[in-house]
């Protein structure tokens, strides 16, 4: 088997369509591009519901499937990648922030997929 040096980092790899190692590809390509890093959910303190646009208020407990679905619908760039896993990250009980951890996958080069985990 023939090995070729990678132009960017200099290590030798078996030939692939991009002629780059996985670390160089991850540095060159950002698969999270187009996915917003922050989003805003409207919450009513009186009825304890979240606004699902345009005008529907949804009852959802913290860390529930309904709230996760609402959070994922707010993210516009998810249709360009494949969502592998999604879940909540624990925050302080008095905190008004909801953190979501996403694992996404995208094909960068023919038959070369990159996985990435992001926290929103």
BAFI-3210 file (N, C-alpha, C; in Angstrom, 3 decimals, decimal comma, padded with zeros to 6 digits):
// residues 120
n [1|2|3|4|5|6|7|8|9|10|11|12|13|14|15|16|17|18|19|20|21|22|23|24|25|26|27|28|29|30|31|32|33|34|35|36|37|38|39|40|41|42|43|44|45|46|47|48|49|50|51|52|53|54|55|56|57|58|59|60|61|62|63|64|65|66|67|68|69|70|71|72|73|74|75|76|77|78|79|80|81|82|83|84|85|86|87|88|89|90|91|92|93|94|95|96|97|98|99|100|101|102|103|104|105|106|107|108|109|110|111|112|113|114|115|116|117|118|119|120]
n.u [000,844|000,509|001,681|001,002|002,366|000,795|000,048|-000,444|000,117|002,175|002,301|002,218|-000,256|-002,698|-003,830|-006,618|-009,723|-009,495|-006,858|-005,922|-005,363|-007,569|-007,529|-006,556|-008,622|-010,743|-009,815|-009,884|-012,540|-015,639|-018,266|-020,326|-021,087|-023,502|-025,300|-026,935|-025,387|-026,648|-029,948|-033,272|-035,821|-039,177|-040,708|-043,407|-043,976|-046,236|-048,119|-046,345|-045,384|-044,000|-043,345|-044,332|-043,703|-046,124|-048,061|-048,620|-048,762|-046,888|-046,972|-044,294|-042,084|-038,971|-036,097|-037,556|-038,944|-040,589|-039,713|-037,115|-037,648|-038,843|-036,669|-034,942|-036,383|-036,090|-033,566|-032,107|-030,196|-030,043|-031,000|-029,053|-027,227|-026,758|-028,517|-027,346|-027,424|-029,088|-029,379|-029,969|-027,878|-026,968|-027,827|-027,643|-030,351|-031,690|-030,962|-031,642|-030,966|-030,899|-029,137|-028,120|-026,842|-025,519|-024,895|-023,605|-023,441|-021,751|-021,232|-018,202|-016,259|-016,445|-017,751|-016,588|-017,095|-017,726|-017,944|-019,261|-019,476|-021,464|-022,238|-025,003]
n.v [-001,180|002,200|005,208|008,623|011,890|014,410|017,636|019,844|019,213|017,309|014,612|011,087|009,426|006,991|007,139|009,292|010,805|013,572|013,985|014,713|014,519|013,523|015,380|017,714|018,157|018,686|021,086|022,715|022,652|023,792|022,342|023,280|025,662|028,061|027,241|028,694|029,919|030,816|031,220|032,473|031,796|032,421|032,789|032,392|033,506|033,396|031,420|029,416|028,498|027,976|029,958|028,961|029,870|030,876|031,911|030,147|028,825|026,569|023,980|022,841|020,891|021,401|020,067|018,260|016,215|017,691|020,312|020,094|019,516|021,935|023,664|022,672|023,234|025,939|026,344|027,180|026,168|023,392|021,720|021,297|019,539|016,268|015,256|013,594|013,144|014,652|016,579|017,822|019,979|020,182|022,984|025,567|025,551|028,025|029,402|031,065|030,084|027,706|024,970|023,136|020,162|019,100|016,518|016,293|015,348|015,449|015,114|015,699|015,365|013,165|010,265|010,757|011,449|013,794|014,056|016,129|017,762|020,119|022,804|024,590]
n.w [000,000|-000,797|000,656|001,141|001,711|003,705|002,601|004,239|007,032|006,955|007,766|006,950|005,067|004,007|000,639|-000,011|-001,173|-000,575|000,037|002,545|006,090|008,787|010,873|009,634|007,816|009,570|010,630|008,384|007,393|008,481|009,840|011,307|010,346|009,599|011,472|014,098|017,092|019,331|020,561|021,142|023,409|024,115|027,221|029,415|032,594|034,143|033,138|032,686|030,145|026,834|023,957|020,822|017,735|015,238|017,130|019,275|022,487|024,298|026,646|028,432|030,243|032,007|030,428|028,895|026,222|024,585|024,985|024,014|021,324|020,599|020,937|018,956|016,654|016,504|015,522|012,573|010,686|010,736|008,752|006,880|007,808|009,298|012,063|014,803|017,598|020,363|023,287|026,624|028,581|031,903|033,832|036,341|038,696|039,099|036,894|033,814|031,426|028,809|027,863|025,067|023,794|020,816|018,484|015,384|011,883|008,780|005,300|003,915|001,875|-000,919|000,345|002,849|006,047|008,653|012,108|014,658|017,794|019,311|021,568|022,398]
ca.u [000,000|001,293|001,330|001,332|002,431|-000,211|000,717|-000,626|000,800|003,369|002,268|001,900|-001,551|-003,089|-004,523|-008,068|-010,117|-009,092|-005,414|-005,648|-005,717|-008,824|-007,302|-006,459|-009,959|-011,513|-009,346|-010,227|-013,969|-016,490|-019,584|-021,332|-021,370|-024,904|-026,117|-026,738|-024,853|-027,570|-031,318|-034,082|-037,144|-040,046|-041,288|-044,379|-043,841|-047,562|-048,688|-045,205|-045,402|-043,050|-043,970|-043,975|-044,214|-046,357|-048,822|-049,054|-048,016|-046,765|-046,564|-043,168|-041,255|-037,531|-035,447|-038,545|-038,848|-041,293|-038,842|-036,011|-038,181|-039,022|-035,327|-034,394|-037,115|-035,603|-032,267|-032,406|-029,229|-029,960|-031,393|-027,876|-026,422|-027,546|-028,512|-027,110|-027,877|-029,389|-029,746|-029,758|-026,767|-027,488|-027,442|-028,151|-031,821|-032,183|-030,499|-032,661|-030,372|-031,073|-028,029|-028,403|-025,656|-025,865|-023,885|-024,021|-022,604|-021,865|-020,299|-017,345|-015,760|-017,096|-017,631|-015,816|-018,025|-017,158|-018,843|-018,878|-020,369|-021,517|-023,106|-025,717]
ca.v [000,000|003,416|006,281|009,958|012,908|015,467|018,905|020,807|018,871|016,542|013,198|010,225|008,750|006,274|008,103|009,464|011,819|014,940|013,988|015,348|013,703|013,938|016,598|018,845|018,402|019,350|022,472|023,456|022,670|024,007|021,799|023,994|026,935|028,220|026,904|029,764|029,465|031,261|031,441|032,971|031,225|033,266|032,012|033,117|033,112|033,173|030,122|028,492|027,929|028,526|030,395|028,290|030,829|032,310|032,377|029,004|028,653|025,134|023,589|021,912|020,862|021,486|018,839|017,340|016,007|018,797|021,490|019,822|019,687|023,369|024,242|022,259|023,934|027,320|026,375|027,188|025,506|021,945|020,948|021,078|018,486|015,163|015,296|012,261|013,092|015,942|016,452|019,005|020,036|020,696|024,320|025,859|025,612|029,403|029,983|031,179|029,574|026,296|024,554|021,928|019,546|018,447|015,792|016,370|014,671|016,009|014,568|016,789|014,928|011,920|009,168|011,160|012,108|014,374|014,214|017,244|018,011|021,540|023,173|025,834]
ca.w [000,000|-000,935|001,559|000,636|002,767|003,680|002,313|005,321|008,282|006,672|008,131|005,819|005,161|002,801|-000,231|000,053|-002,161|-000,227|000,286|003,827|007,251|009,391|011,664|008,703|007,276|010,631|010,748|007,166|007,127|009,645|009,509|012,096|009,693|009,274|012,642|015,086|018,375|020,372|020,138|022,235|023,616|024,927|028,314|030,228|033,997|034,737|032,755|032,557|028,794|025,872|022,712|019,574|016,742|015,374|018,291|020,079|023,724|024,539|027,989|028,348|031,444|031,748|029,946|028,321|024,776|023,942|025,013|023,098|019,965|020,400|020,765|017,660|015,598|016,451|014,846|011,137|009,828|010,960|007,571|006,042|008,429|009,853|013,520|015,347|018,981|020,972|024,692|027,449|029,517|033,156|034,288|037,680|038,712|038,998|035,636|032,767|030,190|028,467|027,005|024,300|023,192|019,556|017,720|013,990|010,900|007,439|004,316|003,472|000,583|-001,297|001,311|004,021|006,957|009,859|013,246|015,508|018,921|019,652|022,677|022,099]
c.u [000,887|000,773|001,808|001,436|001,323|000,527|000,664|000,214|002,037|003,350|001,889|000,600|-001,759|-003,921|-006,037|-008,449|-009,653|-007,582|-005,048|-006,027|-006,975|-008,665|-007,204|-007,827|-010,821|-011,097|-009,780|-011,735|-014,735|-017,893|-020,687|-021,677|-022,841|-025,844|-025,882|-026,274|-025,752|-028,947|-032,120|-035,436|-037,939|-040,758|-042,228|-044,268|-045,187|-048,105|-047,624|-045,229|-044,382|-043,792|-043,420|-044,563|-045,146|-047,112|-049,357|-048,152|-048,059|-046,303|-045,471|-042,346|-039,789|-036,990|-036,448|-038,327|-039,502|-040,425|-037,649|-036,461|-038,372|-037,681|-034,745|-035,105|-036,639|-034,285|-032,466|-031,458|-029,158|-030,363|-030,208|-026,969|-027,350|-027,390|-028,407|-027,687|-028,130|-029,814|-029,443|-028,494|-027,279|-026,937|-028,041|-029,672|-032,388|-031,765|-031,633|-032,144|-030,671|-029,944|-028,370|-027,100|-026,101|-024,665|-024,398|-023,005|-022,830|-020,831|-019,509|-016,831|-016,430|-016,741|-016,745|-016,714|-017,281|-018,262|-018,334|-019,921|-020,300|-022,491|-023,694|-026,403]
c.v [001,240|004,480|007,603|010,930|013,951|016,794|019,844|020,461|017,991|015,082|012,373|009,481|007,915|007,238|008,102|010,588|013,238|015,086|014,780|014,377|014,281|015,209|017,835|019,180|019,113|020,805|023,321|023,652|022,828|023,521|022,467|025,345|026,981|027,842|027,998|029,195|029,858|031,436|031,862|032,280|032,180|032,383|032,899|032,617|032,787|031,784|029,042|027,745|028,650|028,873|029,594|029,146|030,172|032,706|031,242|028,908|027,179|024,900|022,533|022,015|020,998|020,106|017,805|017,214|017,160|020,052|021,304|019,991|021,161|024,060|023,907|022,939|025,371|027,446|026,184|026,333|023,999|021,114|020,656|019,977|017,382|015,203|013,872|012,141|014,503|015,701|017,732|018,856|020,734|022,090|024,529|025,981|027,023|030,086|030,025|030,682|028,083|025,956|023,221|021,451|018,772|017,698|015,732|015,677|015,335|015,357|015,735|016,529|013,585|010,801|009,493|012,014|012,640|014,481|015,392|017,395|019,487|021,755|024,532|026,340]
c.w [000,000|000,028|000,980|001,800|002,585|003,519|003,511|006,543|008,090|007,093|006,909|006,092|003,911|001,948|-000,014|-000,899|-001,841|-000,078|001,532|004,944|007,889|010,222|010,772|008,110|008,313|010,810|009,562|006,994|008,442|009,303|010,317|011,489|009,276|010,403|013,682|016,428|019,548|019,759|021,362|022,245|024,491|025,947|029,119|031,668|034,634|034,415|032,555|031,227|027,926|024,592|021,550|018,460|015,736|016,641|019,160|021,309|024,106|025,974|027,870|029,620|031,051|031,410|029,437|026,811|024,026|023,885|024,077|021,650|019,640|020,174|019,396|016,497|015,437|015,688|013,352|010,297|009,969|009,747|006,652|006,581|008,915|011,368|014,056|016,751|019,471|022,414|025,430|028,275|030,763|033,424|035,678|037,652|038,567|037,704|034,616|031,422|030,042|027,505|026,364|023,667|021,965|019,000|016,291|013,090|009,554|006,539|003,741|002,066|000,308|-000,322|002,515|004,902|008,169|010,897|014,079|016,608|019,249|020,795|022,373|023,344]
res [x|x|x|x|x|x|x|x|x|x|x|x|x|x|x|x|x|x|x|x|x|x|x|x|x|x|x|x|x|x|x|x|x|x|x|x|x|x|x|x|x|x|x|x|x|x|x|x|x|x|x|x|x|x|x|x|x|x|x|x|x|x|x|x|x|x|x|x|x|x|x|x|x|x|x|x|x|x|x|x|x|x|x|x|x|x|x|x|x|x|x|x|x|x|x|x|x|x|x|x|x|x|x|x|x|x|x|x|x|x|x|x|x|x|x|x|x|x|x|x]
***
